[in-house]
Amino acid sequence: FVCSLMFPLINQLVKRFDVAGVGVIWLVGLTITFSPIVLKANILMFFTAGVYFALHSTRLIPSPRVALKLIATLLIVFGLVYFLPALSAYAGKVPNTIFRVLVTTAFLMASIALSRVSAGKLLARLEPMTYLLFLSHTTIFLVLWGVWQRLFGNEMTWPYPLFFIIAPIIAVFIVYWLYKLVALTQVMTQKI
């Protein structure tokens, strides 16, 4: 939500300064705390990368040139945070961000591969509700986490890892029914 509000600024920075604008936003994300606004550095970084991809490609898979520019920018930003004495206090964020970039890349590649097999057609039916899922997953997880703690305890108990397997599946089902309800109310209001 915060990134959506910041979109006009991010879009202008990326349009005006290209990959250098992306680098500045990433550097800000890694070195500034946005408290009390809930905005994690990784969310801002991935959102900005998405804006850059959207401005430079019409496909989900970026061209090698676009990908290399972003990878080079990422390495420069990590280098600045890691080696500049004024920014070195934030170096602890770098390993986590590298891990998230690698995991995100792996999931993106797996999603592209999955879209090319027969199961991809089934998943494509869920596509219209992905934005609703994006907007509501944190709230749904929060409610599910409250229920989970009542039933199984907190993160110190053994079934805790199962939560992260089960919660996304439940969230998809909840959003599917919310999407259906919204679509039904739209149809009903159009008839009135």
C-alpha positions as a LaTeX table, in Angstrom:
\begin{tabular}{lrrr}
\hline
Residue & $x$ (\AA) & $y$ (\AA) & $z$ (\AA) \\
\hline
Phe1 & 0.00 & 0.00 & 0.00 \\
Val2 & 2.80 & 2.40 & 0.93 \\
Cys3 & 4.64 & 1.54 & $-2.30$ \\
Ser4 & 1.45 & 2.22 & $-4.25$ \\
Leu5 & 1.28 & 5.68 & $-2.67$ \\
Met6 & 4.95 & 6.23 & $-3.49$ \\
Phe7 & 4.51 & 5.00 & $-7.08$ \\
Pro8 & 4.36 & 8.44 & $-8.75$ \\
Leu9 & 7.68 & 9.43 & $-7.16$ \\
Ile10 & 9.32 & 6.05 & $-7.88$ \\
Asn11 & 8.04 & 6.10 & $-11.45$ \\
Gln12 & 9.41 & 9.60 & $-12.08$ \\
Leu13 & 12.81 & 8.77 & $-10.56$ \\
Val14 & 13.13 & 5.63 & $-12.67$ \\
Lys15 & 11.90 & 7.38 & $-15.85$ \\
Arg16 & 14.18 & 10.36 & $-15.36$ \\
Phe17 & 17.36 & 8.65 & $-14.08$ \\
Asp18 & 16.87 & 5.09 & $-15.42$ \\
Val19 & 18.88 & 2.49 & $-13.49$ \\
Ala20 & 20.61 & 5.19 & $-11.41$ \\
Gly21 & 17.17 & 6.11 & $-10.03$ \\
Val22 & 16.63 & 2.46 & $-9.13$ \\
Gly23 & 20.00 & 2.43 & $-7.34$ \\
Val24 & 19.17 & 5.55 & $-5.32$ \\
Ile25 & 15.81 & 4.11 & $-4.24$ \\
Trp26 & 17.47 & 0.81 & $-3.27$ \\
Leu27 & 20.15 & 2.64 & $-1.32$ \\
Val28 & 17.50 & 4.66 & 0.52 \\
Gly29 & 15.53 & 1.47 & 1.21 \\
Leu30 & 18.54 & $-0.23$ & 2.77 \\
Thr31 & 19.74 & 2.73 & 4.83 \\
Ile32 & 16.65 & 4.58 & 6.05 \\
Thr33 & 14.14 & 3.32 & 8.59 \\
Phe34 & 10.62 & 4.25 & 7.63 \\
Ser35 & 9.14 & 3.89 & 11.16 \\
Pro36 & 6.36 & 4.22 & 12.09 \\
Ile37 & 5.32 & 3.45 & 8.49 \\
Val38 & 5.50 & $-0.27$ & 7.81 \\
Leu39 & 7.72 & $-0.50$ & 4.75 \\
Lys40 & 10.46 & $-3.08$ & 4.61 \\
Ala41 & 13.48 & $-2.38$ & 2.45 \\
Asn42 & 12.98 & $-5.54$ & 0.40 \\
Ile43 & 9.40 & $-4.62$ & $-0.50$ \\
Leu44 & 10.51 & $-1.19$ & $-1.74$ \\
Met45 & 13.39 & $-2.77$ & $-3.68$ \\
Phe46 & 11.22 & $-5.38$ & $-5.41$ \\
Phe47 & 8.50 & $-2.83$ & $-6.15$ \\
Thr48 & 11.09 & $-0.52$ & $-7.74$ \\
Ala49 & 12.50 & $-3.41$ & $-9.79$ \\
Gly50 & 8.94 & $-4.12$ & $-10.97$ \\
Val51 & 8.53 & $-0.49$ & $-12.07$ \\
Tyr52 & 11.83 & $-0.69$ & $-13.93$ \\
Phe53 & 10.81 & $-3.95$ & $-15.64$ \\
Ala54 & 7.44 & $-2.47$ & $-16.61$ \\
Leu55 & 9.11 & 0.57 & $-18.18$ \\
His56 & 11.72 & $-1.46$ & $-20.08$ \\
Ser57 & 9.96 & $-4.65$ & $-21.12$ \\
Thr58 & 6.60 & $-5.87$ & $-22.29$ \\
Arg59 & 7.35 & $-9.39$ & $-21.07$ \\
Leu60 & 7.62 & $-10.91$ & $-17.61$ \\
Ile61 & 11.13 & $-12.13$ & $-18.39$ \\
Pro62 & 13.46 & $-9.14$ & $-18.73$ \\
Ser63 & 15.93 & $-8.97$ & $-21.58$ \\
Pro64 & 19.51 & $-9.92$ & $-20.69$ \\
Arg65 & 20.48 & $-6.22$ & $-21.02$ \\
Val66 & 17.81 & $-5.10$ & $-18.53$ \\
Ala67 & 18.64 & $-7.94$ & $-16.14$ \\
Leu68 & 22.37 & $-7.20$ & $-16.26$ \\
Lys69 & 21.79 & $-3.49$ & $-15.59$ \\
Leu70 & 19.71 & $-4.33$ & $-12.51$ \\
Ile71 & 22.20 & $-6.93$ & $-11.26$ \\
Ala72 & 25.07 & $-4.44$ & $-11.69$ \\
Thr73 & 23.06 & $-1.78$ & $-9.84$ \\
Leu74 & 22.28 & $-4.21$ & $-7.05$ \\
Leu75 & 25.97 & $-5.11$ & $-6.68$ \\
Ile76 & 26.95 & $-1.43$ & $-6.61$ \\
Val77 & 24.35 & $-0.67$ & $-3.92$ \\
Phe78 & 25.46 & $-3.67$ & $-1.85$ \\
Gly79 & 29.09 & $-2.58$ & $-2.26$ \\
Leu80 & 28.30 & 0.96 & $-1.10$ \\
Val81 & 26.38 & $-0.29$ & 1.95 \\
Tyr82 & 29.04 & $-2.85$ & 2.76 \\
Phe83 & 32.20 & $-0.81$ & 2.24 \\
Leu84 & 31.40 & 2.87 & 2.82 \\
Pro85 & 32.09 & 3.63 & 6.49 \\
Ala86 & 29.10 & 6.00 & 6.67 \\
Leu87 & 26.75 & 3.22 & 5.56 \\
Ser88 & 28.43 & 0.17 & 7.09 \\
Ala89 & 25.96 & 0.11 & 10.00 \\
Tyr90 & 23.39 & $-1.21$ & 7.51 \\
Ala91 & 25.60 & $-3.98$ & 6.12 \\
Gly92 & 23.66 & $-6.54$ & 8.18 \\
Lys93 & 20.69 & $-6.10$ & 5.81 \\
Val94 & 22.71 & $-7.19$ & 2.76 \\
Pro95 & 22.82 & $-11.00$ & 3.31 \\
Asn96 & 19.06 & $-11.15$ & 3.93 \\
Thr97 & 18.39 & $-9.10$ & 0.81 \\
Ile98 & 20.70 & $-11.31$ & $-1.29$ \\
Phe99 & 18.83 & $-14.37$ & $-0.01$ \\
Arg100 & 15.46 & $-12.79$ & $-0.89$ \\
Val101 & 16.65 & $-11.84$ & $-4.39$ \\
Leu102 & 17.81 & $-15.41$ & $-5.02$ \\
Val103 & 14.58 & $-16.94$ & $-3.68$ \\
Thr104 & 12.45 & $-14.49$ & $-5.68$ \\
Thr105 & 14.40 & $-15.28$ & $-8.85$ \\
Ala106 & 13.96 & $-19.01$ & $-8.25$ \\
Phe107 & 10.21 & $-18.59$ & $-7.69$ \\
Leu108 & 9.88 & $-16.42$ & $-10.80$ \\
Met109 & 11.70 & $-19.02$ & $-12.90$ \\
Ala110 & 9.57 & $-21.82$ & $-11.40$ \\
Ser111 & 6.39 & $-19.83$ & $-12.09$ \\
Ile112 & 7.38 & $-19.30$ & $-15.71$ \\
Ala113 & 8.15 & $-23.01$ & $-16.10$ \\
Leu114 & 4.86 & $-23.94$ & $-14.41$ \\
Ser115 & 2.91 & $-21.62$ & $-16.71$ \\
Arg116 & 4.11 & $-23.67$ & $-19.68$ \\
Val117 & 2.66 & $-26.99$ & $-18.49$ \\
Ser118 & $-0.94$ & $-28.13$ & $-18.19$ \\
Ala119 & $-1.16$ & $-27.11$ & $-14.50$ \\
Gly120 & $-0.49$ & $-23.56$ & $-15.66$ \\
Lys121 & $-3.97$ & $-23.35$ & $-17.17$ \\
Leu122 & $-5.49$ & $-24.12$ & $-13.78$ \\
Leu123 & $-3.34$ & $-21.47$ & $-12.10$ \\
Ala124 & $-4.19$ & $-18.94$ & $-14.83$ \\
Arg125 & $-7.79$ & $-19.04$ & $-13.61$ \\
Leu126 & $-6.56$ & $-17.54$ & $-10.33$ \\
Glu127 & $-4.85$ & $-14.63$ & $-12.09$ \\
Pro128 & $-7.71$ & $-12.10$ & $-11.79$ \\
Met129 & $-7.57$ & $-12.32$ & $-8.01$ \\
Thr130 & $-3.80$ & $-11.94$ & $-7.57$ \\
Tyr131 & $-3.96$ & $-8.21$ & $-6.84$ \\
Leu132 & $-6.63$ & $-8.81$ & $-4.16$ \\
Leu133 & $-4.40$ & $-11.54$ & $-2.72$ \\
Phe134 & $-1.43$ & $-9.17$ & $-2.75$ \\
Leu135 & $-3.41$ & $-6.50$ & $-0.90$ \\
Ser136 & $-4.95$ & $-8.81$ & 1.71 \\
His137 & $-2.44$ & $-11.58$ & 2.41 \\
Thr138 & $-0.82$ & $-9.84$ & 5.38 \\
Thr139 & $-4.17$ & $-9.25$ & 7.08 \\
Ile140 & $-5.26$ & $-12.83$ & 6.43 \\
Phe141 & $-1.93$ & $-14.18$ & 7.74 \\
Leu142 & $-2.30$ & $-12.02$ & 10.87 \\
Val143 & $-5.75$ & $-13.48$ & 11.61 \\
Leu144 & $-4.56$ & $-17.01$ & 10.80 \\
Trp145 & $-1.52$ & $-16.50$ & 13.05 \\
Gly146 & $-3.82$ & $-15.51$ & 15.94 \\
Val147 & $-5.88$ & $-18.67$ & 15.43 \\
Trp148 & $-2.71$ & $-20.76$ & 15.04 \\
Gln149 & $-1.29$ & $-19.50$ & 18.35 \\
Arg150 & $-4.51$ & $-20.41$ & 20.16 \\
Leu151 & $-4.44$ & $-23.93$ & 18.74 \\
Phe152 & $-0.73$ & $-24.76$ & 18.52 \\
Gly153 & 1.30 & $-22.11$ & 20.37 \\
Asn154 & 3.83 & $-19.60$ & 19.08 \\
Glu155 & 6.95 & $-19.89$ & 16.93 \\
Met156 & 8.75 & $-21.81$ & 19.68 \\
Thr157 & 6.59 & $-24.93$ & 19.22 \\
Trp158 & 7.28 & $-27.71$ & 16.71 \\
Pro159 & 4.40 & $-27.19$ & 14.23 \\
Tyr160 & 5.47 & $-23.59$ & 13.54 \\
Pro161 & 7.04 & $-24.38$ & 10.11 \\
Leu162 & 3.74 & $-25.94$ & 9.03 \\
Phe163 & 2.07 & $-22.55$ & 9.40 \\
Phe164 & 4.05 & $-21.21$ & 6.43 \\
Ile165 & 2.96 & $-24.16$ & 4.29 \\
Ile166 & $-0.72$ & $-24.07$ & 5.29 \\
Ala167 & $-1.35$ & $-20.30$ & 5.64 \\
Pro168 & $-0.72$ & $-19.37$ & 1.97 \\
Ile169 & $-3.07$ & $-22.12$ & 0.79 \\
Ile170 & $-5.80$ & $-20.98$ & 3.18 \\
Ala171 & $-5.21$ & $-17.35$ & 2.10 \\
Val172 & $-5.72$ & $-18.31$ & $-1.56$ \\
Phe173 & $-9.04$ & $-20.02$ & $-0.72$ \\
Ile174 & $-10.22$ & $-17.05$ & 1.37 \\
Val175 & $-9.32$ & $-14.57$ & $-1.37$ \\
Tyr176 & $-10.94$ & $-16.80$ & $-4.00$ \\
Trp177 & $-14.24$ & $-16.60$ & $-2.13$ \\
Leu178 & $-13.80$ & $-12.86$ & $-1.47$ \\
Tyr179 & $-13.17$ & $-12.36$ & $-5.19$ \\
Lys180 & $-16.32$ & $-14.31$ & $-6.04$ \\
Leu181 & $-18.30$ & $-12.25$ & $-3.52$ \\
Val182 & $-17.01$ & $-8.96$ & $-4.96$ \\
Ala183 & $-17.79$ & $-10.14$ & $-8.51$ \\
Leu184 & $-21.32$ & $-11.15$ & $-7.42$ \\
Thr185 & $-21.98$ & $-7.79$ & $-5.75$ \\
Gln186 & $-20.75$ & $-5.99$ & $-8.88$ \\
Val187 & $-23.16$ & $-7.99$ & $-11.03$ \\
Met188 & $-26.01$ & $-7.32$ & $-8.61$ \\
Thr189 & $-25.33$ & $-3.57$ & $-8.45$ \\
Gln190 & $-25.21$ & $-3.35$ & $-12.25$ \\
Lys191 & $-28.68$ & $-4.91$ & $-12.44$ \\
Ile192 & $-30.04$ & $-2.33$ & $-9.99$ \\
\hline
\end{tabular}
